[in-house]
Amino acid sequence: MVRPIKIKRIEDIENINRIVSRYPFDIWIHGKSGMADAKSILGMFILKLDEPLSIVVPDDEDTGKLFKELDEYMHIY
């Protein structure tokens, strides 16, 4: 499952990392500059925050709770 996500600040990276680290399945952030394991805070710092980003999770996982926790980052304006 692929959904757009907006990360504006360093604090957003830290908050997203804290949230996704509680889930047992793989969670990735993809952008034009590359892809990063969302559970790796250092990996997420390779992403350019001024480009469109997507969160990617396996299709067979129940993502309802995850996306609810990430709601403030999932609204693209």
N, C-alpha and C positions, 0 to 999 in steps of 0.2 A: 504494500500500500504506500502510495506516495502522496504527500500533502505539502502545500507551500507553508513555509515558516519564515518569520521575520525576526532577525536578531539585530538589534540596533547598537547595543553597548556591551562592554566587557562583562558587566553584571548580568546581562541576559545569558551569556555563555555559561557563567557560573551557576545560575539558577536552572537552566535547562539541563546542564550536566548533573546537578543534584537530583533533579526529578527522574531523568532517564536511568540513572544508576540503580534505582530501586526495582527495575524491571529485569526479568531473567532472559529476555530475548534480545537479539541484535537490533540496534537502532543507529541509523546512519544519517548524516547531514550531507547532502550533495549540493554543489554549486558549480559554476563555470571554472572556478579556480581549483577544484578537486573535490574529494570526498573525505569525510572524517567520521570516525567512530564517535558517536555522541557521548559515549561513556568515557572517552579520553579527553580530559580538559585540555591537555597540550595539543592533541590532534585538532581540536576545534579551533584553536588559534591560527591554523593555516588558512581558514576560510576568510574570504573578503566579505565584510558585512554589508557592503554597498551593492552587492549583486543578488539576483534572485536565488533563494535557497529552498531546498525541499527536505523534509524529513521522510526517511524511508524505513519502513518496518515490514517484517514478513506478513504476507497476506493471510496466513492461517492463525495469526495471534489476535487475541481480544484486545483491541486498542482503545476501547471506550474510555476507560479510566485514565489512561495515558494522555489522550487528546484533551480530556477535560482538564487535567492538571496543566497542560500546555496551552490552554485556551487563549491566554493573553498574547501569545506569540503566533498563534495560528490565524489571526485576523489580519489580512493583508489589505491595506488601505490604498 
